[in-house]
């Protein structure tokens, strides 16, 4: 694996970093907001072709490699800019590319790529895990249609979505459906999370969808979802590594300027060793996630590498952001300090998009056969 970035990849990093300048103000402005993102920033992402990140060119996308996408997501993680990019342009677009019909791809992928439509998945259910057994929302025949009844939680940007991708259980197994969040029988309730990002509980009471709204054949939904998620969790890892590095920079700069006993606190061994451990973990996490992305781009299986990258990167972000809080002392817990922004989002990334328990199960299954 070549760890050197190309000239084009360096230019991509600089372009995205420039777009995200001053993002901390945007993060604060949209905390616990019912919409949760800035339209102007979303239009800028679309203008740069980033809303079509890995969507094929035939559907209006940029057809970037997964390694290119990790570069984008390291910068998005570094800045913490809130947007529905991940749920729409990565997860939902990935599901449609993997399992969608020709008509579904033609209808939705160009609109996602142009930033004109937002889709978001509704997969996690109350009191259920992130694996296939956790999908218990019922899909039952309702005349010529299918009725969906149950609840989903932690559905990101649901109030802004043109469609939800809902996982449900049929007799054949787990299926995925495109569903209008404005349909009869849908209730959206905003949730307030540790990250203060925009998430909703979605309650469905006999919501009718047609057979044409099913993504793939009955019972194939989990295979489609998991295939899309293997790419997606690599980008969560990239986001976490970018955020960890930004948080580490905050800690390093503060350790240089904060004095105690007439010395910068960074001169004390306990602080300097914390910082050394942090940068070693960040660099290790970046190598792992780049290996996963490079392997995927080579057409090889990442069934173990992708979960490993997400598991390690989100734990690294959690550890580094915690250390940053400690180095800042009481200041780190104040809302005026950026340290707490990274600390809270680190835990959210760790819990969402396959939690640690499910990731460990996936790795163990691949390891033990």
C-alpha positions in Angstrom: 0.0 0.0 0.0 1.3 3.4 -1.0 0.8 5.8 2.0 1.7 8.9 0.0 -1.2 11.0 -1.3 -1.2 12.2 -4.9 -1.0 15.8 -5.8 -4.7 15.7 -6.6 -5.5 14.3 -3.2 -3.5 17.0 -1.5 -5.5 19.6 -3.5 -8.7 17.9 -2.5 -7.8 18.1 1.2 -6.9 21.8 0.9 -10.2 22.6 -1.0 -12.4 20.9 1.6 -10.4 22.4 4.5 -10.9 25.8 3.0 -14.6 25.2 2.7 -14.8 24.3 6.4 -13.0 27.4 7.8 -14.8 28.8 10.8 -16.9 25.8 11.2 -17.0 25.9 15.0 -19.4 28.8 14.9 -21.7 26.7 12.6 -21.5 23.8 14.9 -22.7 25.8 17.8 -25.4 27.6 15.8 -27.1 24.3 14.8 -26.9 22.4 18.1 -30.3 21.0 19.0 -31.8 22.7 15.9 -34.8 21.1 14.3 -33.2 21.3 10.9 -29.6 21.0 11.9 -27.5 22.3 9.0 -26.8 25.4 7.0 -28.2 25.6 3.4 -25.4 27.7 2.2 -22.8 25.1 3.2 -24.9 22.4 1.7 -24.9 24.3 -1.6 -21.2 24.7 -1.5 -20.7 21.0 -1.0 -22.9 20.4 -4.1 -21.1 23.0 -6.1 -17.8 21.2 -5.4 -19.3 17.9 -6.5 -19.0 16.5 -3.0 -22.7 15.6 -2.6 -22.1 13.1 -5.4 -18.9 11.8 -3.6 -18.9 8.1 -4.7 -22.0 8.1 -6.9 -21.1 6.9 -10.5 -20.7 9.5 -13.2 -23.6 8.0 -15.2 -25.9 9.2 -12.3 -24.3 12.7 -12.1 -21.8 11.8 -9.3 -18.1 12.4 -8.9 -17.2 8.7 -8.7 -14.4 9.2 -6.2 -12.5 6.3 -4.7 -13.1 5.4 -1.1 -9.5 6.7 -0.3 -10.4 10.0 -1.8 -13.6 10.0 0.3 -11.6 9.4 3.5 -9.6 12.6 2.8 -12.9 14.5 2.5 -14.2 13.0 5.7 -11.0 13.7 7.7 -11.6 17.4 7.0 -15.3 17.2 7.8 -14.4 15.5 11.1 -11.7 18.1 11.8 -14.3 20.9 11.5 -17.3 19.1 12.8 -19.5 20.9 10.3 -23.1 19.5 10.7 -24.7 18.3 7.4 -26.7 15.4 6.1 -23.9 14.5 3.8 -23.1 11.2 5.5 -26.6 9.9 5.7 -27.6 11.0 2.2 -24.6 11.0 0.0 -22.8 8.0 1.7 -25.2 5.6 3.4 -28.4 6.2 1.4 -26.6 6.5 -1.9 -24.6 3.4 -1.1 -27.8 1.4 -0.3 -29.4 2.5 -3.6 -26.3 1.7 -5.6 -26.0 -1.8 -4.0 -29.6 -2.9 -4.0 -31.8 -0.3 -5.8 -33.7 -1.0 -9.0 -32.8 0.8 -12.2 -35.8 3.1 -11.8 -34.9 3.9 -8.1 -31.3 4.7 -9.1 -32.4 6.9 -12.0 -34.9 8.8 -9.8 -32.8 9.4 -6.7 -29.1 9.1 -7.4 -28.9 12.2 -9.7 -30.9 14.2 -7.2 -28.7 13.1 -4.3 -25.5 13.9 -6.4 -26.8 17.4 -7.1 -27.7 18.1 -3.5 -31.4 18.5 -4.6 -32.7 15.6 -2.5 -31.8 14.3 1.0 -32.4 10.7 2.0 -31.7 9.3 5.4 -31.8 5.7 6.8 -34.1 4.7 9.6 -32.6 1.4 10.9 -32.0 1.5 14.6 -35.0 0.6 16.9 -35.7 1.3 20.6 -34.1 -1.3 22.9 -32.7 -3.3 19.9 -29.1 -3.7 18.7 -27.4 -2.6 15.5 -27.3 -6.2 14.0 -30.0 -7.8 11.8 -31.8 -9.2 14.9 -32.5 -5.7 16.0 -34.8 -5.1 13.0 -38.3 -5.9 14.3 -40.4 -3.2 12.7 -43.3 -5.1 11.0 -44.0 -5.0 7.3 -47.4 -6.6 6.6 -49.5 -6.8 3.5 -52.1 -4.1 3.3 -54.2 -4.7 0.1 -51.9 -4.1 -2.8 -49.5 -2.2 -0.6 -47.3 -3.0 2.5 -48.0 -1.5 5.9 -45.1 -0.5 8.2 -45.7 -0.4 11.9 -43.2 0.2 14.6 -40.6 2.8 15.7 -37.1 3.9 14.7 -34.8 6.1 16.7 -31.7 8.2 16.0 -32.8 9.0 12.5 -30.6 11.9 11.4 -32.1 14.9 9.7 -35.4 13.2 9.3 -37.3 16.5 9.2 -35.3 17.6 6.1 -35.5 14.2 4.3 -37.3 13.6 1.0 -37.3 9.9 1.7 -36.4 7.6 4.6 -34.8 4.2 3.9 -36.7 2.1 6.5 -35.6 -1.4 7.5 -38.5 -3.7 8.3 -39.1 -7.4 8.8 -41.1 -9.5 6.4 -41.6 -13.3 6.4 -38.7 -13.6 4.0 -36.4 -11.5 6.4 -35.3 -7.9 6.6 -36.3 -5.7 3.7 -35.6 -2.0 3.0 -38.2 0.5 1.8 -38.2 4.0 0.5 -40.8 5.9 2.6 -42.1 9.5 2.5 -41.6 11.0 6.0 -44.7 13.2 5.3 -46.9 10.1 4.7 -50.0 9.4 6.8 -49.2 7.5 10.0 -45.7 9.0 10.4 -44.8 10.9 13.6 -41.4 12.7 14.0 -40.2 13.5 17.5 -36.9 15.3 17.9 -34.4 13.6 20.2 -31.8 15.5 22.2 -28.5 13.6 22.2 -25.0 13.8 23.8 -23.7 15.4 20.6 -26.6 17.9 20.3 -27.0 16.9 16.7 -30.3 16.6 14.8 -31.9 13.2 15.3 -35.5 12.1 15.4 -37.6 9.3 16.7 -39.9 8.1 13.9 -43.1 6.3 14.8 -44.9 4.4 12.0 -48.6 3.4 12.4 -49.6 1.4 9.4 -47.7 3.6 6.9 -48.4 2.3 3.4 -45.6 1.8 0.9 -45.9 0.0 -2.5 -43.9 -3.0 -3.6 -42.1 -0.6 -6.0 -40.7 1.2 -2.9 -38.9 -1.9 -1.7 -35.2 -1.8 -2.4 -34.2 -5.2 -3.8 -36.1 -8.5 -3.4 -37.9 -9.3 -0.1 -35.5 -10.5 2.6 -32.4 -9.1 0.9 -32.4 -5.8 2.9 -29.8 -6.7 5.5 -27.2 -7.9 2.9 -27.7 -4.6 1.0 -27.5 -2.6 4.2 -24.3 -4.3 5.4 -22.6 -3.9 2.1 -23.2 -0.2 2.1 -22.2 0.1 5.7 -18.8 -1.4 5.2 -17.9 1.6 3.1 -19.7 4.0 5.4 -18.0 2.9 8.6 -14.6 3.6 7.0 -15.7 7.2 6.5 -16.9 7.3 10.1 -13.4 6.2 11.0 -12.0 9.0 8.8 -14.2 11.6 10.5 -13.1 10.4 13.9 -9.4 10.5 13.0 -9.8 14.1 11.6 -11.6 15.1 14.8 -9.1 13.4 17.0 -6.2 15.3 15.3 -8.0 18.6 15.6 -8.7 17.9 19.3 -5.1 16.9 19.8 -4.0 20.2 18.3 -6.1 22.1 20.7 -4.5 20.2 23.6 -0.9 20.7 22.2 -1.4 24.5 21.7 -2.9 24.9 25.2 -0.1 22.9 26.8 2.4 25.4 25.2 0.7 28.5 26.5 -0.7 27.5 29.9 1.9 28.0 32.6 2.1 26.4 36.0 5.1 26.8 38.4 6.6 29.2 35.8 6.7 26.5 33.1 4.4 25.5 30.2 2.4 22.6 31.4 3.5 20.7 28.3 7.0 20.5 29.8 5.7 18.2 32.5 6.2 14.5 31.7 2.7 13.4 32.5 1.2 15.9 30.0 3.9 15.4 27.3 3.4 11.6 27.5 -0.3 11.9 27.1 0.2 14.0 24.0 2.8 11.5 22.6 0.4 8.6 23.1 -2.4 10.5 21.4 -0.5 11.3 18.2 0.8 7.7 18.0 -2.8 6.4 18.2 -4.0 9.0 15.6 -1.3 8.0 13.1 -2.0 4.3 13.7 -5.7 4.9 13.1 -5.1 6.8 9.9 -2.9 4.0 8.5 -5.6 1.5 9.4 -8.4 3.4 7.8 -6.3 4.2 4.7 -5.5 0.5 4.4 -9.2 -0.3 4.6 -10.0 2.3 1.9 -7.1 1.3 -0.3 -8.1 -2.4 0.0 -11.7 -1.6 -1.0 -10.5 0.4 -4.0 -8.4 -2.6 -5.1 -11.6 -4.6 -5.2 -10.7 -6.7 -2.2 -12.9 -7.7 0.8 -12.9 -5.3 3.8 -15.3 -7.4 5.9 -12.7 -7.3 8.8 -10.7 -4.2 8.0 -13.7 -1.8 7.9 -15.0 -2.8 11.4 -11.4 -2.6 12.7 -10.9 0.9 11.3 -14.2 2.2 12.8 -13.6 0.5 16.2 -10.1 1.7 16.6 -10.6 5.2 15.2 -13.7 6.1 17.3 -12.0 4.8 20.5 -9.0 6.9 19.6 -11.1 10.0 19.1 -12.8 9.3 22.4 -9.5 8.9 24.2 -7.8 11.9 22.7 -10.8 14.2 23.2 -11.0 13.1 26.8 -7.3 13.9 27.3 -7.8 17.3 25.7 -10.5 18.0 28.2 -8.2 17.0 31.1 -5.3 19.1 29.8 -7.7 22.1 29.6 -8.9 21.5 33.2 -12.1 23.1 34.1 -12.0 25.3 31.0 -12.5 22.2 28.8 -16.0 21.6 30.1 -17.2 25.1 29.3 -19.4 25.7 26.3 -17.0 28.5 25.1 -14.2 26.0 24.7 -14.0 23.9 21.5 -12.7 20.9 23.4 -16.1 19.8 24.6 -17.4 19.8 21.0 -15.1 17.0 20.1 -15.5 15.1 23.3 -19.3 14.9 22.9 -19.3 14.0 19.2 -16.6 11.3 19.8 -19.0 9.3 21.9 -21.8 9.7 19.4 -19.7 8.3 16.5 -18.7 5.4 18.8 -22.4 4.5 19.5 -23.8 5.1 16.0 -23.4 3.3 12.7 -22.5 -0.1 14.2 -21.7 0.1 17.9 -18.6 -1.5 19.4 -20.3 -4.7 20.3 -21.5 -5.3 16.8 -18.1 -4.3 15.3 -16.4 -6.8 17.7 -18.8 -9.5 16.6 -18.0 -8.8 12.9 -14.3 -8.9 13.5 -14.5 -12.1 15.6 -16.6 -13.8 12.9 -14.1 -13.0 10.2 -11.2 -14.0 12.4 -12.6 -17.3 13.7 -14.4 -18.2 10.5 
